[in-house]
Amino acid sequence: MSSPSTPGPAGMNPGLRLAIRLIIAAIAVIALILPLTGAIIDFTKRVNTYETSETVDLPETMSELVVDASNARVRIVTTPGKTGSVSFHYRGSSAEDPAVSVDVSGGVTTVGLTGLGDSVLGGGNDRVTLTVEVPESQAQELDVTSTSNFARTSIDGTYRGIVAETNSGYLEADVVADSLRLQTSTGAVRASGSVGTADFDTQFGAVEIDDLSVAKKLTVDTDTGGVEARLGTRTLPTEGIDINGKTGAVELFVPEIVDVEDTEATGYRLSTRSTSGRVDIAIDEAPASAEVVIPITLDATSGSVSIAYR
């Protein structure tokens, strides 16, 4: 049921906002330092630490790119060049020879790593970075999937569709795409850019949306963690905004309709609820007679809900 559109504070308590950002920052830092911690632990057992690097070209034709690097720091970017590549750098003490693997089957290119242990703390994966460069002309028609166990993954550029998943870690995307999905069991996600549909899911962690324009649908689900979403001004999600936070604060900032570059909407239609928390609404709701509106549903089981203009 919609709550009354009474003026409220322009934003959430600064302490709650700071908490969301601290969660994201902490997880990002852990994603960087844990492999190093593993190296320190393993140093007491083995001292044959060494470094190795490798660069492998990507196929000239791809319809789908899958990056499966369990415990590496992954960066996927576009390049103006005509040839894509995968660059790999390893520092550690693996008993095997780590290397890049590129498999091509039916137009699907799968990039992975061989010769590394499965556990970050096991000594075989002390410090691994993987950079995938995709030609801009190729990326625009490319679906990209990235999977990992514990990692920091960042994706930049223009693609057709993007899916990034990690069990524990930090996912970041600054992209233009038809669809974007970021999912982590324990970790944080951050997104910006311009997309058709956006779907973010964390079981334990925080979601930060920073100046992201969505044309069709925005969906955010988090079991335990905060959500801070600031929408961009290029487009508005005509099919609606749906944010669910079971335990944690939900904060949404939307542009005023007159500031949006491309939209036929004349206002917002609100449905907000907090089972045990405060609800602050500081935007105008469209009149009942309005035909084209942006539906917004904000739901927090335990935590506060806030919506204001950006």
Secondary structure, DSSP 8 states (H G I E B T S, - for coil): ---------SS--HHHHHHHHHHHHHHHHHHHHHHHHHHHHHHTT----EEEEEEEE--S--SEEEEE-TTSEEEEEEESSSS-EEEEEEEE--SS--EEEEEEETTEEEEEEES--S-GGGSS-SEEEEEEEEEHHHHTT-EEEEEEEEEEEEEEEE-SEEEEEEEEEEEEEEEEEEEEEEEEEEEEEEEEEEEEEEEEEEEEEEEEEEEEEEEEEEEEEEEES-EEEEE-SSB--TTEEEEEEEES-EEEEE--GGG-SB----EEEEEEEETTS-EEEES-B--TT-SSEEEEEEEEEES-EEEEE-
